[in-house]
Amino acid sequence: MTVQMAAPMALVVVDVQKGDEESTPGIQTTGGRAGRTARIIELVGTARRHGVPVVFIQEVHKPSLVDIGRELDGAEGPHAIEGKPSTELADGLDPQPEEFLIRKRRYSAFFATELDLVLRSYGTRTVLLVGGLTDVCIHYTAVDAHQHDYFVRVATDAVGGSSERAHDAALEAIRYLQRDALVTAADMAEAMAAAPAPAPA
């Protein structure tokens, strides 16, 4: 089945970082992380081959936690601390010179960042989301993309939640906003391969 995705599109890779349970206390994740990361790396390669912009998102906080806000009021302990190896992007994800790496201080990749400006500069209509956590940063970024009037597509096999229950609930909430939002990594790859080449600047 061919999944319709409006072009131009952009692949937004959310918080695929090296963090582990020791470096991110209180943050639980569902299994299969290595497989998800491999699918994301493959999608990045597909996007580059077909001229689809890739935007990398990285959550970062100062060691003093002056910029972490209310994030410690929930289940999560201090995390994504600037300068720690665990905060860097996962191995195999290396932004190219012309690609954007956007650092964020809150869960949504749109909140207080230049993401909307970057996407509109590319003429983006459809935001392709991969990464984590499904029920936190993916969910809030998808909601903000929807409220900025983008089409949203989330690769259900390239995102992972804090639990299977939370993962499933977040995906259902996203689908409530846009009925066609949930796709697979293979669907995304097919859509990117079929997308028309971007017009010259």
C-alpha positions in Angstrom: 0.0 0.0 0.0 1.3 3.4 -1.0 1.1 6.0 1.8 0.4 9.5 0.6 2.8 12.2 2.0 2.7 15.7 0.7 6.0 17.0 -0.7 8.2 18.7 0.1 9.0 16.7 3.2 11.7 16.8 5.8 13.1 14.0 8.1 13.3 15.2 11.7 15.5 13.0 13.9 14.5 13.6 17.5 16.9 12.9 20.4 18.7 9.8 19.0 21.5 10.2 21.5 24.0 7.9 23.2 22.3 8.1 26.7 21.9 5.0 28.7 20.1 4.3 32.0 23.1 5.3 34.1 23.4 8.7 32.3 19.6 9.3 32.2 18.2 8.3 35.6 14.5 7.7 35.7 14.1 7.4 31.9 12.9 4.0 30.9 12.8 2.9 27.3 11.2 0.0 25.5 13.3 -2.7 24.0 14.7 -2.8 20.5 16.7 0.3 20.6 19.5 -1.0 18.4 17.1 -2.0 15.7 15.3 1.4 15.8 18.6 3.2 15.6 19.7 1.1 12.6 16.4 1.9 10.8 16.8 5.6 11.6 20.4 5.6 10.2 19.0 3.9 7.1 16.3 6.5 6.7 18.8 9.3 7.0 20.8 7.7 4.1 17.6 7.4 2.0 16.7 11.0 2.7 20.1 12.2 1.6 20.1 10.1 -1.6 16.7 11.6 -2.6 17.3 15.2 -1.7 15.0 15.2 1.4 16.3 17.6 4.1 17.4 16.0 7.4 17.2 18.0 10.6 18.8 16.6 13.7 17.4 17.5 17.2 19.5 17.1 20.3 18.2 17.7 23.9 20.9 19.5 25.9 21.1 21.0 29.4 23.8 22.9 31.2 25.5 21.1 34.1 24.0 23.6 36.5 20.5 22.6 35.2 19.6 26.3 35.0 17.8 25.6 31.7 16.0 22.4 32.6 12.8 24.0 33.9 10.1 21.7 35.2 11.5 18.5 33.6 12.6 17.2 37.0 9.1 17.4 38.4 8.1 14.1 36.7 9.8 10.7 36.5 13.0 11.9 34.9 16.2 12.8 36.7 18.9 15.1 35.3 19.7 14.1 31.7 21.2 15.3 28.4 23.9 17.2 30.2 26.1 19.3 28.0 29.6 17.9 27.5 28.8 14.3 28.5 29.5 11.7 25.9 26.0 10.2 26.6 24.4 13.5 25.3 26.1 13.3 21.9 24.2 11.9 18.9 24.3 8.1 18.5 27.1 6.6 16.5 26.3 6.6 12.8 24.3 9.9 13.0 26.7 12.6 11.7 25.1 15.8 10.5 26.6 17.0 7.2 27.8 20.6 6.9 24.6 21.8 5.1 22.3 20.0 7.6 20.9 21.6 10.7 21.6 20.3 14.2 19.1 22.0 16.5 19.6 21.9 20.3 16.5 22.1 22.4 15.9 22.7 26.1 12.3 21.4 26.3 10.5 18.3 25.1 9.0 19.8 21.9 11.6 20.4 19.1 9.6 23.5 18.2 9.6 25.2 21.6 12.0 28.1 21.7 14.1 26.8 18.7 14.5 27.7 15.1 12.9 24.5 13.8 9.8 26.1 12.3 12.1 28.7 10.5 14.3 25.8 9.1 11.3 23.8 7.9 9.7 26.7 6.2 13.0 27.6 4.6 12.9 24.2 3.0 9.3 24.7 2.0 8.3 21.7 4.1 4.7 20.4 4.0 5.2 17.0 5.7 7.3 16.4 8.8 8.6 12.9 9.1 9.4 12.1 12.8 11.7 9.4 14.1 13.5 9.0 17.5 12.3 9.1 21.0 10.6 9.1 23.4 7.3 8.4 21.7 5.2 9.6 24.6 7.4 12.6 25.4 9.5 14.4 22.7 7.9 12.7 19.7 4.4 13.3 20.9 4.9 17.0 21.8 6.9 17.7 18.6 4.1 16.0 16.6 1.5 18.1 18.3 3.4 21.3 17.7 4.0 20.4 14.0 0.2 19.8 13.7 -0.5 23.2 15.3 1.9 24.8 12.9 -0.2 23.3 10.0 2.3 20.7 8.9 1.3 17.2 7.9 2.9 14.8 10.4 4.1 11.2 9.8 5.6 9.1 12.6 7.4 5.9 11.8 6.0 3.6 14.5 8.9 1.1 14.1 11.5 3.9 14.4 10.3 5.5 17.7 10.4 4.0 21.2 8.5 5.0 24.3 9.0 4.9 28.1 6.8 1.8 28.1 4.8 -0.2 25.6 1.6 1.2 27.1 2.8 4.8 26.9 4.2 4.3 23.4 0.8 2.9 22.2 -1.2 5.6 23.9 1.0 8.4 22.4 0.7 7.0 18.9 -3.1 6.8 19.3 -3.2 10.4 20.5 -1.1 11.5 17.4 -3.4 9.5 15.1 -6.4 11.3 16.7 -4.9 14.6 15.4 -4.1 13.3 11.9 -5.7 10.1 10.8 -2.8 9.2 8.4 0.0 10.1 10.8 1.1 6.6 11.6 3.4 4.9 9.1 6.4 2.6 9.0 10.0 3.3 8.2 9.5 1.4 4.9 6.6 3.7 4.1 8.8 6.7 4.7 11.6 5.4 2.6 9.2 4.7 -0.2 7.7 8.2 0.0 11.1 9.8 0.0 12.2 7.8 -3.0 9.1 8.9 -4.9 9.2 12.5 -3.9 10.0 15.0 -6.7 13.5 16.5 -6.6 13.5 19.9 -4.8 13.6 22.9 -7.1 16.9 24.8 -7.3 17.3 27.6 -4.8 
